[in-house]
Amino acid sequence: MKYFISAIFACLLALPVFAQEAAPAEEQPWDFISFTFVPGVPETADVFNVYGVKVGVPIGFGSNTFVAGVEGSIFASMSDEVYGVQAAPLFNSSQKMEGLQASTLVNYADSVKGLQLGLVNIAKDKSFQIGLLNFIKDSSVPFLPIVNFRF
């Protein structure tokens, strides 16, 4: 168990290095840790990329920015791009997700390279989903309960 936890921690620390390839071409300011409260507070959440941890108290958000690492929130996480883990009890949303998107209720992403884990999972073009209701819009089988995938 110690080795498993150590391996996960090592992977999370390495994520910012791998996410640099996916970073936007223009240079944006970045933070290692960021706290967000509600959309628009603070305004820097729509400006700063996060290489590390973004904490939503109660809501995590970020338009035109990305998180390379972990985005966790008390209620909902809604950053545009996440490379790593996006987790919240009620709702997760992103345009591009690479890694794990986990929620007790709903996960939504346009494109997922990884796993969506929740009661309801929704993706537009590709995903691997585990939950009660799983929807992938552009799939030949757009709905399956329990497990659905399109690569």
VOGULO-800379 format. One record per residue (C-alpha): residue number from 1; x, z, y negated. Coordinates in nm, 3 decimals, padded with zeros to 5 digits. Each point is the difference from the previous one (the first is absolute). Example, Ala and Ser with C-alpha at 12.3 -4.5 7.8 and 13.67 -1.06 7.14 Angstrom:
2
+-----+---------+---------+---------+
! seq !       u !       w !       v !
+-----+---------+---------+---------+
!   1 !  01.230 !  00.780 !  00.450 !
!   2 !  00.137 ! -00.066 ! -00.344 !
+-----+---------+---------+---------+
//
This chain:
151
+-----+---------+---------+---------+
! seq !       u !       w !       v !
+-----+---------+---------+---------+
!   1 !  00.000 !  00.000 !  00.000 !
!   2 !  00.288 !  00.080 ! -00.237 !
!   3 !  00.150 ! -00.345 !  00.063 !
!   4 ! -00.336 ! -00.168 ! -00.068 !
!   5 ! -00.046 !  00.182 ! -00.333 !
!   6 !  00.363 ! -00.070 ! -00.093 !
!   7 ! -00.046 ! -00.372 !  00.078 !
!   8 ! -00.315 ! -00.022 ! -00.216 !
!   9 !  00.175 !  00.180 ! -00.287 !
!  10 !  00.301 ! -00.236 !  00.027 !
!  11 ! -00.232 ! -00.304 ! -00.006 !
!  12 ! -00.176 !  00.129 ! -00.311 !
!  13 !  00.333 !  00.052 ! -00.175 !
!  14 !  00.106 ! -00.356 !  00.089 !
!  15 ! -00.320 ! -00.166 ! -00.126 !
!  16 !  00.113 ! -00.038 ! -00.362 !
!  17 !  00.303 ! -00.199 !  00.118 !
!  18 ! -00.216 ! -00.244 !  00.196 !
!  19 ! -00.262 ! -00.027 ! -00.274 !
!  20 !  00.255 ! -00.130 ! -00.250 !
!  21 ! -00.036 ! -00.343 !  00.163 !
!  22 ! -00.374 !  00.006 ! -00.077 !
!  23 !  00.039 !  00.126 ! -00.356 !
!  24 ! -00.120 ! -00.219 ! -00.287 !
!  25 !  00.266 ! -00.226 ! -00.155 !
!  26 ! -00.016 !  00.161 ! -00.345 !
!  27 !  00.164 !  00.337 ! -00.047 !
!  28 ! -00.252 !  00.282 ! -00.042 !
!  29 !  00.067 !  00.368 ! -00.062 !
!  30 ! -00.036 !  00.222 !  00.304 !
!  31 ! -00.046 !  00.364 !  00.103 !
!  32 !  00.100 !  00.194 !  00.310 !
!  33 ! -00.308 !  00.224 ! -00.023 !
!  34 ! -00.318 ! -00.072 ! -00.193 !
!  35 ! -00.317 !  00.200 ! -00.059 !
!  36 ! -00.326 ! -00.173 ! -00.091 !
!  37 ! -00.332 !  00.159 ! -00.083 !
!  38 ! -00.271 ! -00.258 ! -00.071 !
!  39 !  00.030 ! -00.372 ! -00.087 !
!  40 !  00.166 ! -00.022 ! -00.340 !
!  41 !  00.152 !  00.351 !  00.012 !
!  42 !  00.294 ! -00.023 ! -00.030 !
!  43 !  00.035 ! -00.351 ! -00.137 !
!  44 !  00.347 ! -00.030 !  00.156 !
!  45 ! -00.158 ! -00.033 !  00.347 !
!  46 ! -00.082 ! -00.362 ! -00.089 !
!  47 !  00.360 ! -00.062 ! -00.116 !
!  48 !  00.236 !  00.189 !  00.233 !
!  49 !  00.074 ! -00.100 !  00.359 !
!  50 !  00.061 !  00.292 !  00.234 !
!  51 !  00.290 !  00.014 !  00.244 !
!  52 ! -00.086 !  00.326 !  00.169 !
!  53 ! -00.324 !  00.197 ! -00.028 !
!  54 ! -00.316 ! -00.060 ! -00.204 !
!  55 ! -00.243 !  00.292 ! -00.002 !
!  56 ! -00.361 ! -00.044 ! -00.110 !
!  57 ! -00.154 !  00.317 ! -00.135 !
!  58 ! -00.281 ! -00.087 !  00.079 !
!  59 !  00.037 ! -00.384 ! -00.015 !
!  60 !  00.310 ! -00.216 !  00.044 !
!  61 ! -00.001 ! -00.339 ! -00.173 !
!  62 !  00.223 ! -00.269 ! -00.143 !
!  63 ! -00.076 ! -00.354 ! -00.118 !
!  64 !  00.280 ! -00.259 !  00.011 !
!  65 !  00.236 !  00.258 !  00.152 !
!  66 !  00.105 !  00.097 !  00.350 !
!  67 !  00.090 !  00.305 !  00.205 !
!  68 !  00.293 ! -00.017 !  00.240 !
!  69 ! -00.029 !  00.322 !  00.196 !
!  70 ! -00.307 !  00.222 !  00.016 !
!  71 ! -00.319 !  00.001 ! -00.206 !
!  72 ! -00.219 !  00.300 !  00.076 !
!  73 ! -00.307 !  00.120 ! -00.187 !
!  74 ! -00.259 !  00.275 !  00.012 !
!  75 ! -00.293 ! -00.248 ! -00.009 !
!  76 !  00.105 ! -00.366 ! -00.030 !
!  77 !  00.316 ! -00.213 ! -00.016 !
!  78 ! -00.024 ! -00.335 ! -00.179 !
!  79 !  00.339 ! -00.155 ! -00.078 !
!  80 !  00.024 ! -00.381 !  00.004 !
!  81 !  00.291 ! -00.021 !  00.243 !
!  82 !  00.128 !  00.260 !  00.246 !
!  83 !  00.307 ! -00.026 !  00.222 !
!  84 ! -00.010 !  00.307 !  00.220 !
!  85 ! -00.290 !  00.244 !  00.035 !
!  86 ! -00.323 !  00.017 ! -00.198 !
!  87 ! -00.219 !  00.299 !  00.089 !
!  88 ! -00.310 !  00.167 ! -00.143 !
!  89 ! -00.300 !  00.178 !  00.154 !
!  90 ! -00.273 ! -00.221 ! -00.152 !
!  91 !  00.126 ! -00.345 ! -00.098 !
!  92 !  00.310 ! -00.220 ! -00.006 !
!  93 !  00.022 ! -00.335 ! -00.173 !
!  94 !  00.282 ! -00.249 ! -00.055 !
!  95 !  00.055 ! -00.371 ! -00.038 !
!  96 !  00.311 ! -00.006 !  00.218 !
!  97 !  00.077 !  00.267 !  00.258 !
!  98 !  00.310 !  00.016 !  00.219 !
!  99 !  00.005 !  00.308 !  00.220 !
! 100 ! -00.273 !  00.257 !  00.070 !
! 101 ! -00.327 !  00.031 ! -00.189 !
! 102 ! -00.182 !  00.313 !  00.122 !
! 103 ! -00.327 !  00.154 ! -00.116 !
! 104 ! -00.278 !  00.207 !  00.149 !
! 105 ! -00.262 ! -00.241 ! -00.137 !
! 106 !  00.090 ! -00.346 ! -00.143 !
! 107 !  00.312 ! -00.216 ! -00.020 !
! 108 ! -00.002 ! -00.332 ! -00.188 !
! 109 !  00.281 ! -00.251 ! -00.047 !
! 110 !  00.025 ! -00.373 ! -00.055 !
! 111 !  00.300 ! -00.035 !  00.232 !
! 112 !  00.147 !  00.258 !  00.237 !
! 113 !  00.330 ! -00.022 !  00.185 !
! 114 ! -00.044 !  00.316 !  00.199 !
! 115 ! -00.281 !  00.235 !  00.099 !
! 116 ! -00.330 !  00.101 ! -00.158 !
! 117 ! -00.129 !  00.326 !  00.147 !
! 118 ! -00.339 !  00.131 ! -00.111 !
! 119 ! -00.372 !  00.011 !  00.065 !
! 120 ! -00.056 ! -00.337 ! -00.177 !
! 121 !  00.284 ! -00.250 ! -00.042 !
! 122 ! -00.033 ! -00.320 ! -00.205 !
! 123 !  00.257 ! -00.277 ! -00.047 !
! 124 ! -00.023 ! -00.357 ! -00.128 !
! 125 !  00.263 ! -00.193 !  00.194 !
! 126 !  00.206 !  00.209 !  00.245 !
! 127 !  00.023 !  00.352 !  00.132 !
! 128 !  00.016 !  00.223 !  00.306 !
! 129 ! -00.290 !  00.244 ! -00.019 !
! 130 ! -00.108 !  00.308 !  00.191 !
! 131 ! -00.333 !  00.156 ! -00.094 !
! 132 ! -00.374 !  00.003 !  00.061 !
! 133 ! -00.070 ! -00.314 ! -00.209 !
! 134 !  00.275 ! -00.259 ! -00.047 !
! 135 ! -00.043 ! -00.313 ! -00.213 !
! 136 !  00.247 ! -00.287 ! -00.055 !
! 137 ! -00.170 ! -00.267 ! -00.211 !
! 138 !  00.216 ! -00.305 !  00.091 !
! 139 !  00.021 !  00.082 !  00.371 !
! 140 ! -00.167 ! -00.204 !  00.275 !
! 141 ! -00.159 !  00.332 !  00.103 !
! 142 ! -00.072 !  00.163 ! -00.338 !
! 143 ! -00.141 !  00.327 !  00.138 !
! 144 !  00.093 !  00.220 !  00.294 !
! 145 ! -00.057 !  00.370 !  00.059 !
! 146 !  00.291 !  00.229 !  00.098 !
! 147 !  00.287 ! -00.257 ! -00.023 !
! 148 !  00.031 ! -00.331 ! -00.188 !
! 149 !  00.304 ! -00.207 ! -00.092 !
! 150 !  00.118 ! -00.327 ! -00.148 !
! 151 !  00.366 ! -00.083 ! -00.060 !
+-----+---------+---------+---------+
//
